[in-house]
Every structure is written in structure tokens, then in C-alpha cells.
Amino acid sequence: FLKDSLKKYANIFYIGVAVISIAVFLLEFLSMPLFVKNNILGIFAKGSLGTAMFVAVMYAGALPKGSKLIAPLMKIRGELSITAAILVLCHNFTYFRMLFTKTSLLSATQLAAAVISLVLIAIMLVLTVTSFPSVRKKMQAKKWKQLQRTAYVFYGLMYVHIMLINIPY
């Protein structure tokens, strides 16, 4: 739906998503109706939107080439990955506040999810930086592709992370 704009004005989208992420992080400190906190800010703070974008990127790479659904996504896969990474960092900042200040309040599954999250962030940052065209162009194509294959580890760990968070529910 926004694929042409995202491709053409990627940096504006990145800045916009970063501003939204910072605003969501700061709004977490304010009191507001529970509905707003859970259903509007929660989409960003809980990583739902960023994760959904990562799922679209994952399926774009996994489904058969030439598919009418996949073709438009393949053109903006890098931009979607970068946008998703920015959104997911908002989620990380929101929850790391608790990890680094109130660790004793975390259950064993939450703590395990947090440790996995640290690994996810490391992988995500490397994949994100190398998704920028200016960085990608400086890399050998074979090395870039090998590095991007670590996305499979990222997606697997993301599944485990989400599963651990949802075990109590």
C-alpha cells in the first residue's frame, strides 16, 4: 500500500518511525486510560507492529519467487526490515527499563526472554546496518548474503522469545 513511497522516501519513514518510537517510550511514563496504554501505545511498546513487519519480511523471502503477493514485498524488504528494527527497539527500551532497574521482579521465563532479547538485538543491529544500501554496496555480495542468513537464527529466537513471554498467559 505504501511500497512506492517507502522505497522513494525511506529516510523520511525511518525518521518518522523513530520519532513515534521515542514518543511512545516517553508516553509510557505518563498516566493514561488503560485502553490507550494497552491498545494504542501497546502496539508499539509491545513490539507487535515491528514483529508483524519482520514476519512480512520473513515470508517474502520464504515463499515461492514470482508470487503476486510476494513480488511487491521483495522490492521493499530492506526498508521494511529497517523500519521494523526501529519499532522493535522501542519495545526493547520500554522493557529494558524494567530489566535493568527491577530485575528481581522478573519471572524466570521473563528473564530468559530478556537474555534472548539481548542476542536478538545484537543480530538485529548487524542485519539492520547491512540492510542500508550504502553499507550493502560496500560489501561483497557473497559475504552480504551469508550475513543475511543469520536472519533465520533471528526469526527462530524471536519465536522462542515470544513463546517465553506468553507462557504465563
C-alpha positions in Angstrom: 0.0 0.0 0.0 2.9 2.4 0.7 5.6 0.5 -1.1 6.4 3.1 -3.7 6.6 5.9 -1.1 8.6 3.7 1.3 11.1 2.9 -1.4 11.4 6.5 -2.6 11.3 8.3 0.8 12.8 5.6 3.1 14.8 8.1 5.3 11.6 10.1 6.0 9.9 6.9 7.1 12.8 5.9 9.3 12.8 9.3 11.0 9.0 9.3 11.4 9.1 5.8 12.9 11.9 6.8 15.2 10.0 9.9 16.4 6.9 7.8 17.0 9.0 5.2 18.9 10.6 7.9 21.1 7.2 9.4 21.8 5.7 6.0 22.8 8.7 5.4 25.1 8.2 8.8 26.8 4.4 8.4 27.0 4.9 5.2 29.0 5.9 7.4 31.9 2.5 9.3 31.9 -0.7 8.0 33.4 -3.4 7.5 30.8 -6.5 5.3 30.3 -5.7 1.6 30.3 -7.3 1.2 26.9 -5.0 3.7 25.3 -1.9 2.3 27.1 -2.7 -1.3 26.1 -4.3 -1.0 22.7 -2.7 2.1 21.1 0.7 2.5 22.7 0.9 -1.2 23.3 1.1 -1.9 19.5 4.5 -0.1 19.6 5.6 -0.7 23.2 5.0 -4.5 23.0 6.7 -4.8 19.6 3.6 -6.0 17.8 3.8 -3.8 14.8 7.6 -4.3 14.4 7.2 -8.0 14.7 4.4 -8.1 12.1 6.7 -6.2 9.7 9.5 -8.7 10.4 7.1 -11.6 9.7 6.2 -10.0 6.3 9.9 -9.7 5.5 10.4 -13.4 6.6 7.6 -14.6 4.4 8.7 -12.5 1.5 12.0 -14.4 1.5 10.5 -17.8 2.2 7.6 -18.1 -0.3 8.0 -19.0 -4.0 9.5 -16.4 -6.3 7.1 -14.8 -8.7 4.1 -14.9 -6.4 1.9 -11.9 -6.8 1.7 -11.4 -3.1 5.5 -11.6 -2.6 6.7 -9.5 -5.6 5.8 -6.1 -4.1 7.3 -7.0 -0.7 10.6 -8.1 -2.2 11.1 -4.6 -3.6 10.9 -3.0 -0.1 12.2 -5.9 2.0 15.2 -3.9 3.2 13.2 -0.8 4.0 10.7 -2.9 5.9 13.4 -4.6 7.9 15.0 -1.3 8.9 11.6 0.2 9.8 10.7 -3.0 11.9 14.1 -2.7 13.7 13.4 0.8 14.7 9.9 -0.1 16.0 11.3 -3.2 17.9 13.9 -1.0 19.6 11.1 1.0 21.1 9.8 -2.3 22.6 13.3 -3.1 23.9 13.8 0.3 25.6 10.4 0.0 27.2 11.1 -3.4 28.8 14.8 -2.9 29.4 13.9 -0.2 31.8 12.5 -3.0 34.0 15.3 -5.4 33.2 18.0 -3.0 34.4 16.1 -1.5 37.3 13.8 -4.1 38.7 15.4 -7.4 37.7 14.1 -9.1 40.9 10.5 -8.6 39.7 11.1 -10.7 36.6 10.0 -14.3 36.5 12.4 -17.0 35.2 10.6 -17.0 31.8 10.8 -13.2 31.6 14.4 -13.2 32.5 15.1 -15.9 29.8 13.1 -13.9 27.3 15.3 -10.8 28.2 18.5 -12.7 27.7 17.3 -14.0 24.3 16.3 -10.4 23.6 19.9 -9.2 24.1 21.0 -11.8 21.5 18.2 -10.7 19.2 19.2 -7.1 19.4 22.8 -7.9 18.5 21.8 -9.9 15.5 19.1 -7.3 14.5 21.5 -4.4 14.7 24.0 -6.1 12.4 21.3 -7.1 9.9 19.8 -3.6 10.0 23.0 -1.8 9.4 23.9 -4.0 6.5 20.4 -3.5 5.1 21.1 0.1 4.3 22.0 0.3 0.6 25.1 2.4 1.2 26.5 -0.3 3.5 25.3 -3.2 1.4 27.1 -1.7 -1.7 30.4 -1.7 0.1 30.2 -5.4 0.9 30.9 -8.4 -1.3 27.6 -9.9 -2.5 28.5 -13.4 -1.2 29.5 -12.1 2.3 26.4 -9.9 2.5 24.1 -12.9 1.6 25.9 -15.1 4.2 25.5 -12.5 6.9 21.8 -12.0 6.0 21.2 -15.8 6.5 21.6 -15.1 10.2 18.1 -13.8 9.9 16.9 -17.4 10.2 18.5 -17.6 13.7 16.9 -14.2 14.4 13.4 -15.4 13.4 13.8 -18.7 15.4 15.0 -16.8 18.5 12.1 -14.3 18.1 9.7 -17.2 18.2 11.3 -18.5 21.4 11.3 -15.0 22.9 7.6 -14.5 22.2 6.8 -18.0 23.5 8.6 -17.4 26.8 6.8 -14.1 27.2 3.4 -15.7 26.7 3.9 -18.9 28.8 2.2 -17.2 31.8 -0.9 -16.5 29.7 
